[in-house]
């Protein structure tokens, strides 16, 4: 059984058990409360009868011969053959009426039964045990008596003669068992609630598990190499967590697909970029060696071979540097650098390159005497990478604007080139990413911006794309004014 379905059914079972527990507790509470209420009513009725009996006995003093001591159980219907005295007959007739279906038993202090009265139908035979002897003659007593045909409640109230306790007045009545219909109603209600709860749990589990199953299938498709799996529509799912999970999963799939394409491009690009200079170098050296070219042509061939070898060395160094930077081995030398002089050197350096022959590079600095502590070679490498990207984007004007803001040193590189396509902007800092626009027109391994960001982080800073459009691009280099650590 799938884990989610297992927990769903488990929670449904817990819900059912809780509802049943609540139902049984409710039945117990209703039964106990009903019994307590019936006892309270019986106590009030017994108190009224006992007071009436006391008044009658006090008004007319008479002598009653004790009836035979009760056995464990005796018939409570008064014997028709008993011949009371005149005083006893007067007392009996003066007694208040006994409520229907009630049994009255009057005992003296020795628990000898003086009277045994009943108000049940003649056809009903009632047999009740002898009342318990109260431990305290002035205290009320309660009993629950189980007989063959019913359960009885009995209450004993002391009655008084001449302000002294003369005995106990007992009244018994059947326990009301009309609560069966209430119990049935409660259990049926619980059953309906349980079924509704199960239905709700089932519907919710289906709404939750269905998109999760689709995500599981999508994960299997991704593991098989399909980075565009079929995913549920996140906008149609009401649960925000599931919807966010689908959106994140879709982004992850797109990112994995992009990384896979970048890996494929890297293999093709590295193969091409490394094979081309090697082939060129080999061909030109072979031509010089075989005497195909000589004189100035041979010198030119050797110079081209040297340039290709340098380009090959640069690519290999980029790969090695990137590997060491990813491992966290960036060595930074901290020394004070005059930023204005650094910009002058940088502009002079790029102006000697053929790729910047038609590009106007300018720099501005606030304050003009700003001194930064860090590694000069690192900041030069970062700025050369940014300037090189601007040149590759066919820019004709490049501005370097630097200023100090608080404890940060901010450098913006602004060009008027053709910009970066919106679809490529999220991936430009990924390693080995060169973009569709650069793949055909620019040599390289796609590590320039990645290495620049790693170098900036070594100086507690960052490189980010501020904006890009067909009118130009703005990159921002942020550095900390405080000295950077020697190792990153």
C-alpha positions in Angstrom: 0.0 0.0 0.0 1.4 3.5 -0.9 2.6 5.4 2.2 0.1 8.3 1.7 -2.8 6.0 1.3 -1.7 4.1 4.4 -1.6 7.2 6.5 -5.0 8.4 5.0 -6.7 5.2 6.1 -4.9 5.3 9.4 -6.2 8.8 10.1 -9.7 7.7 9.0 -9.6 4.8 11.5 -8.4 7.2 14.3 -11.3 9.5 13.4 -13.8 6.6 13.6 -12.4 5.4 17.0 -12.5 8.9 18.4 -16.2 9.4 17.3 -17.1 6.0 18.8 -15.4 7.0 22.0 -17.2 10.3 22.1 -20.5 8.4 21.4 -20.0 5.9 24.2 -18.9 8.6 26.6 -22.0 10.6 25.6 -24.2 7.6 26.3 -22.5 7.0 29.7 -22.9 10.7 30.6 -26.6 10.9 29.5 -27.3 7.7 31.5 -25.6 8.9 34.6 -27.2 12.3 34.3 -30.6 10.8 33.8 -30.2 8.6 36.8 -29.0 11.5 38.9 -32.0 13.6 37.9 -34.4 10.7 38.7 -32.7 10.3 42.1 -33.2 14.1 42.7 -36.9 13.9 41.8 -37.3 10.8 44.0 -35.6 12.5 46.9 -37.9 15.5 46.7 -40.9 13.2 46.5 -39.7 11.1 49.4 -39.0 14.2 51.5 -42.6 15.4 50.9 -44.1 12.0 51.8 -41.9 11.6 54.9 -42.8 15.1 56.2 -46.5 14.3 55.7 -46.1 11.0 57.5 -44.4 12.8 60.4 -47.2 15.3 60.7 -49.9 12.7 60.7 -48.1 10.5 63.2 -47.6 13.6 65.5 -51.2 14.7 65.2 -52.6 11.4 66.2 -50.5 9.2 68.4 -51.2 5.6 68.0 -49.6 2.3 68.6 -48.7 0.0 65.7 -47.7 -3.5 66.3 -44.6 -4.3 64.3 -45.2 -6.3 61.2 -43.1 -9.3 60.8 -39.5 -8.6 60.1 -38.8 -8.5 56.4 -37.0 -11.5 54.8 -34.4 -10.9 52.1 -37.3 -10.3 49.7 -41.1 -10.2 50.4 -44.2 -9.1 48.4 -44.8 -5.4 48.9 -48.6 -5.6 48.2 -50.3 -4.9 51.5 -52.1 -7.9 52.9 -55.9 -7.6 52.7 -56.3 -9.8 55.9 -54.4 -7.3 58.1 -56.8 -5.7 60.6 -55.3 -2.4 61.7 -56.3 -0.8 64.9 -58.6 2.3 64.8 -55.7 4.6 65.3 -53.6 2.8 62.6 -56.6 3.0 60.3 -56.9 6.7 60.9 -53.2 7.2 60.3 -53.3 5.2 57.1 -56.3 7.1 55.8 -54.6 10.4 56.7 -51.5 9.4 54.7 -50.9 11.3 51.4 -51.5 9.3 48.2 -48.6 7.3 46.9 -47.6 8.1 43.3 -48.3 5.4 40.8 -45.6 2.8 40.3 -44.0 3.7 43.6 -43.4 1.5 46.6 -43.3 2.9 50.2 -41.6 1.2 53.1 -41.5 2.6 56.6 -39.1 1.3 59.1 -38.3 2.2 62.7 -34.9 2.8 64.2 -34.4 -1.0 64.5 -35.1 -1.3 60.8 -38.3 -3.2 61.6 -40.8 -2.6 58.9 -43.9 -0.7 60.1 -45.7 -0.2 56.8 -45.4 -1.6 53.3 -47.4 0.3 50.8 -47.5 0.1 47.0 -49.1 1.9 44.1 -48.6 -0.6 41.3 -51.3 -2.3 39.3 -52.8 -5.4 40.9 -51.5 -7.7 38.2 -48.0 -6.5 38.9 -46.0 -8.4 41.5 -43.2 -6.4 43.0 -40.5 -8.0 45.2 -37.8 -5.8 46.6 -35.1 -6.7 49.2 -35.0 -5.3 52.7 -33.7 -1.7 52.8 -30.2 -1.2 54.0 -29.7 0.0 57.5 -28.5 3.6 57.3 -25.2 4.2 59.1 -26.4 7.6 60.2 -30.1 7.7 61.1 -30.2 11.4 60.2 -28.7 10.9 56.7 -30.5 10.1 53.5 -29.7 6.8 51.7 -29.7 5.8 48.0 -29.9 2.4 46.5 -30.0 0.9 43.0 -31.8 -2.4 43.1 -31.8 -4.9 40.2 -34.7 -7.3 40.0 -35.7 -9.8 37.5 -38.0 -7.5 35.6 -36.5 -4.0 36.1 -34.0 -1.8 37.9 -35.3 0.2 40.9 -34.1 3.3 42.6 -34.8 3.6 46.3 -34.3 6.7 48.5 -34.5 6.7 52.3 -35.4 9.8 54.2 -35.5 10.0 58.1 -38.9 11.0 59.6 -39.4 12.7 62.9 -41.7 12.3 66.0 -41.4 15.0 68.6 -38.3 16.4 67.0 -36.5 13.1 67.2 -35.7 10.6 64.4 -38.3 7.8 64.6 -37.2 5.8 61.6 -36.6 5.9 57.9 -39.2 6.5 55.1 -38.2 4.6 51.9 -39.7 5.3 48.5 -38.8 3.1 45.4 -39.5 3.6 41.8 -38.5 1.9 38.6 -35.5 3.4 36.7 -36.7 5.1 33.5 -35.3 3.0 30.6 -36.9 5.2 27.9 -33.4 6.3 26.9 -32.9 3.4 24.5 -34.2 5.5 21.7 -31.8 8.3 22.6 -28.9 5.8 22.6 -30.0 4.5 19.2 -30.2 8.1 17.9 -26.7 8.9 19.2 -25.2 5.7 17.7 -26.9 6.3 14.3 -25.7 9.9 14.3 -22.2 8.8 15.1 -22.4 6.3 12.3 -23.6 8.9 9.8 -20.8 11.3 11.0 -18.3 8.5 10.6 -19.4 7.8 7.1 -19.3 11.4 6.2 -15.9 11.8 7.8 -14.6 8.8 5.8 -16.1 10.3 2.6 -14.4 13.7 3.3 -11.1 12.0 4.0 -11.4 9.9 0.8 -12.2 13.0 -1.3 -9.4 15.0 0.3 -6.9 12.1 -0.1 -7.9 11.8 -3.7 -7.4 15.5 -4.3 -4.0 15.3 -2.6 -2.7 12.0 -3.9 -3.7 12.6 -7.5 -1.2 15.4 -8.2 1.4 13.7 -6.1 1.1 10.5 -8.2 1.5 12.7 -11.3 4.6 14.2 -9.8 6.0 10.7 -9.0 5.5 9.7 -12.6 7.1 13.0 -13.7 10.1 12.2 -11.5 10.4 8.8 -13.2 10.3 10.5 -16.6 13.1 12.9 -15.5 15.2 10.0 -14.3 14.7 8.4 -17.7 16.0 11.6 -19.4 12.7 13.3 -20.3 13.0 16.9 -18.9 9.6 18.0 -20.1 7.3 15.6 -18.2 3.5 16.1 -18.0 2.6 17.9 -14.9 -0.8 18.8 -13.3 -2.1 22.3 -13.8 -1.0 24.2 -10.6 -3.7 26.9 -11.1 -6.5 24.3 -10.7 -5.2 23.0 -7.4 -6.6 24.7 -4.3 -4.0 23.5 -1.9 -1.3 26.2 -1.9 1.4 23.8 -0.7 0.7 21.3 -3.5 0.5 24.1 -6.1 3.8 25.5 -4.9 5.3 22.0 -5.1 4.2 21.6 -8.7 5.6 25.0 -9.6 8.9 24.3 -8.0 9.0 20.9 -9.6 8.4 22.5 -13.0 11.2 25.0 -12.4 13.5 22.1 -11.3 12.7 20.2 -14.5 13.4 23.2 -16.6 16.7 23.8 -14.8 17.7 20.2 -15.1 16.9 20.3 -18.8 18.9 23.5 -19.2 21.9 22.0 -17.3 21.7 18.9 -19.5 21.7 21.1 -22.6 24.6 23.0 -21.1 26.5 19.8 -20.5 25.9 18.7 -24.1 27.0 22.1 -25.3 30.1 22.0 -23.1 31.2 18.7 -24.5 30.7 20.0 -28.1 32.2 23.4 -27.3 35.2 22.1 -25.5 35.8 19.5 -28.2 35.6 22.2 -30.8 37.5 24.9 -28.9 40.4 22.6 -28.1 40.5 20.8 -31.4 40.5 23.9 -33.5 43.7 25.5 -32.1 45.4 22.2 -31.9 44.6 21.4 -35.6 45.6 24.9 -36.6 48.9 24.8 -34.7 49.7 21.3 -36.1 48.9 22.3 -39.7 51.0 25.5 -39.6 54.0 23.9 -38.0 53.8 21.1 -40.4 53.7 23.6 -43.3 56.8 25.4 -42.0 58.6 22.1 -41.3 57.9 20.7 -44.8 59.0 24.0 -46.4 55.6 24.7 -47.9 56.0 28.3 -46.6 59.2 30.2 -45.9 60.5 33.7 -45.1 57.9 36.1 -43.8 55.1 33.7 -44.4 56.8 31.2 -42.2 57.2 33.8 -39.5 53.6 34.7 -39.8 52.6 31.0 -39.5 54.7 30.7 -36.4 53.1 33.8 -34.9 49.6 32.5 -35.6 50.6 29.2 -34.0 51.9 31.0 -31.0 48.7 33.0 -30.7 46.6 29.8 -30.9 48.8 28.1 -28.3 48.2 31.1 -26.0 44.5 30.8 -26.5 44.6 27.1 -25.9 46.6 27.8 -22.7 44.0 30.4 -21.6 41.1 27.9 -21.9 43.0 25.3 -20.0 43.9 27.8 -17.3 40.2 28.8 -17.1 39.2 25.2 -16.5 41.9 24.8 -13.9 41.1 28.1 -12.2 37.4 27.4 -12.1 38.0 23.9 -10.6 40.1 25.4 -7.8 37.6 28.3 -7.2 34.7 25.9 -7.0 36.7 24.0 -4.3 37.1 27.3 -2.4 40.8 27.8 -3.1 40.9 31.5 -4.2 44.0 33.2 -3.0 43.7 37.0 -2.6 46.5 39.4 -1.9 45.4 42.4 0.1 47.1 45.6 -0.7 46.0 49.2 -1.1 45.0 50.1 -4.7 44.4 53.5 -6.2 41.2 52.9 -8.1 41.7 55.9 -10.4 45.1 54.6 -11.5 43.6 51.1 -11.9 40.9 52.3 -14.3 43.5 54.2 -16.3 45.6 51.1 -16.7 42.6 49.0 -17.6 41.5 51.4 -20.3 45.0 51.6 -21.8 45.2 47.8 -21.8 41.9 47.3 -23.7 42.6 50.1 -26.2 45.5 48.0 -27.5 43.2 45.1 -28.3 41.8 44.8 -31.8 38.3 43.9 -30.5 38.2 47.4 -28.9 39.4 49.4 -31.9 35.9 50.9 -32.5 34.8 51.1 -28.9 35.0 54.2 -26.7 35.8 53.2 -23.1 35.5 55.9 -20.3 35.6 55.8 -16.6 34.3 58.0 -13.7 35.0 57.7 -10.0 33.5 59.3 -6.9 35.5 60.1 -4.9 38.4 60.5 -7.3 41.0 59.6 -4.7 39.3 56.3 -3.6 41.6 53.7 -2.3 40.5 50.0 -2.2 42.1 47.2 -0.3 42.2 43.9 -2.2 43.7 41.9 -5.0 44.4 44.0 -8.1 44.7 41.1 -10.5 41.2 39.8 -9.4 39.4 43.1 -10.0 41.2 43.5 -13.3 40.1 40.0 -14.4 36.5 40.7 -13.4 36.4 44.0 -15.3 38.1 42.6 -18.4 35.5 39.8 -18.5 32.7 42.4 -18.3 34.3 44.6 -20.9 34.9 41.6 -23.1 31.2 40.7 -23.0 30.3 44.3 -23.9 32.6 44.1 -26.9 31.1 40.8 -28.0 27.6 42.4 -27.8 28.8 44.9 -30.5 28.9 47.9 -28.1 30.4 51.1 -29.3 30.4 52.9 -26.0 31.3 51.5 -22.6 31.2 53.5 -19.3 32.7 52.4 -16.0 31.1 54.3 -13.2 32.4 53.7 -9.7 31.3 55.2 -6.3 31.5 54.5 -2.6 28.2 53.9 -0.8 28.7 53.3 2.9 31.1 50.4 3.4 30.6 49.2 -0.2 32.5 49.9 -3.4 30.1 49.8 -6.4 31.3 49.6 -10.0 28.7 49.7 -12.9 29.8 48.7 -16.4 27.3 50.2 -18.9 27.3 49.6 -22.6 25.1 50.3 -25.6 25.3 46.8 -27.1 22.5 44.6 -28.3 21.8 43.2 -24.8 21.1 39.8 -23.5 17.9 38.0 -24.5 15.4 37.7 -21.7 15.3 33.9 -22.0 19.1 33.7 -21.5 19.4 36.2 -18.6 18.6 33.7 -15.8 21.4 31.4 -16.9 24.3 33.7 -17.7 26.1 33.0 -14.4 25.8 29.3 -14.8 29.1 27.5 -15.5 29.7 26.6 -19.2 26.7 28.5 -20.3 27.4 30.5 -23.5 23.9 31.2 -24.8 22.5 30.8 -28.3 23.6 34.3 -29.3 27.2 33.6 -28.3 27.6 30.1 -29.4 28.1 30.9 -33.0 29.9 34.2 -32.7 32.2 33.9 -29.7 34.9 31.5 -28.7 35.1 30.4 -25.0 33.9 27.9 -22.5 31.2 30.0 -20.8 33.1 30.5 -17.6 33.8 34.2 -17.7 30.9 35.4 -15.6 31.0 32.4 -13.3 34.7 33.0 -12.5 33.9 36.8 -12.1 31.3 36.1 -9.5 33.5 33.6 -7.6 36.3 36.2 -7.5 33.9 38.9 -6.3 32.7 36.6 -3.5 36.3 36.1 -2.5 36.3 39.9 -1.8 32.9 39.8 0.1 31.1 41.1 -3.0 29.0 40.0 -5.9 28.5 40.4 -9.7 25.0 40.8 -10.9 23.0 41.8 -14.0 21.2 45.1 -13.3 19.3 45.4 -16.5 19.6 44.4 -20.2 17.7 45.4 -23.3 18.3 46.1 -27.0 19.5 49.6 -25.9 22.3 48.2 -23.8 23.3 46.2 -20.7 24.4 47.2 -17.1 26.5 44.9 -15.0 27.2 45.8 -11.3 30.3 44.7 -9.3 29.9 45.2 -5.6 32.9 44.9 -3.3 33.5 45.4 0.4 35.7 48.4 1.4 37.1 46.3 4.3 40.0 44.0 3.5 39.1 40.7 2.0 40.3 37.4 3.5 43.4 35.9 2.1 41.8 32.6 1.3 38.2 32.0 0.1 
